[in-house]
């Protein structure tokens, strides 16, 4: 049952490493880091794919470690593990979807103008 909690961060790390070394070449609404700012130009797209993959790999590795530590702590406590699992999974998913958006968008604002051209 504990292994299920490691599936989200491990899967995310694998996909992020895949995108880091083999990012989507063309802008797509189906794969990669997709926001209005990242899709303004091909340069912005390429930059955002590598940047977000690096950030997410670090975040997911941290999430993986935090999950392991949390489970070690919870193993000593007498609690309802079903609720704890649900809370951990919700936190993992929140981190997965939100933690890379802010740093990547800030990096794009710094590096590119509003039309996606390098500053």
FIBA-960770 format. One record per residue (C-alpha): residue in one letter; x, y, z. Coordinates in steps of 0.02 Angstrom, whole numbers, padded with zeros to 5 digits, always signed. Last residue first. Example, Ala and Ser with C-alpha at 12.3 -4.5 7.8 and 13.67 -1.06 7.14 Angstrom:
2
S+00684-00053+00357A+00615-00225+00390
//
This chain:
119
X+00727+02029-01218X+00692+01870-01318X+00529+01877-01418X+00376+01789-01349X+00253+01928-01389X+00242+01992-01209X+00432+02003-01197X+00544+01856-01156X+00681+01814-01029X+00612+01893-00871X+00430+01853-00906X+00478+01674-00956X+00575+01651-00794X+00426+01716-00694X+00310+01596-00788X+00427+01450-00752X+00446+01493-00568X+00257+01511-00544X+00199+01360-00645X+00320+01231-00576X+00245+01215-00403X+00063+01212-00457X+00027+01048-00545X+00147+00929-00459X+00133+01016-00290X-00056+01000-00293X-00043+00819-00349X+00076+00776-00208X-00032+00865-00079X-00186+00772-00138X-00091+00607-00131X-00030+00641+00045X-00205+00687+00105X-00280+00530+00028X-00146+00420+00104X-00173+00500+00277X-00360+00471+00264X-00334+00288+00223X-00200+00273+00357X-00320+00310+00500X-00199+00352+00640X-00091+00269+00771X+00076+00354+00747X+00241+00264+00724X+00211+00225+00541X+00156+00406+00518X+00334+00469+00548X+00411+00346+00426X+00273+00384+00301X+00307+00571+00315X+00494+00543+00286X+00460+00440+00129X+00335+00568+00064X+00456+00711+00097X+00592+00618+00000X+00477+00591-00149X+00414+00770-00141X+00595+00832-00144X+00631+00724-00296X+00471+00790-00373X+00520+00971-00343X+00694+00946-00416X+00625+00857-00570X+00488+00988-00584X+00612+01132-00590X+00721+01049-00722X+00572+01000-00829X+00498+01175-00812X+00658+01255-00877X+00683+01134-01021X+00506+01148-01087X+00494+01334-01051X+00648+01375-01155X+00589+01276-01306X+00416+01355-01301X+00484+01531-01276X+00598+01507-01427X+00454+01433-01529X+00348+01585-01492X+00194+01636-01393X+00163+01458-01331X+00255+01475-01166X+00162+01635-01122X-00010+01565-01157X+00030+01410-01053X+00077+01234-01103X+00225+01144-01024X+00237+00986-01127X+00112+00882-01223X-00064+00900-01295X-00086+01083-01342X+00071+01074-01445X+00215+01188-01491X+00346+01093-01587X+00501+01001-01529X+00428+00917-01375X+00574+00900-01255X+00694+00752-01268X+00825+00767-01130X+00721+00872-01010X+00556+00802-01073X+00610+00623-01034X+00683+00678-00867X+00517+00761-00827X+00421+00605-00878X+00526+00495-00764X+00517+00617-00619X+00327+00627-00637X+00311+00439-00633X+00418+00431-00476X+00322+00573-00391X+00151+00496-00426X+00197+00313-00397X+00277+00339-00227X+00113+00346-00131X+00058+00182-00212X+00211+00096-00140X+00145+00118+00037X+00000+00000+00000
//
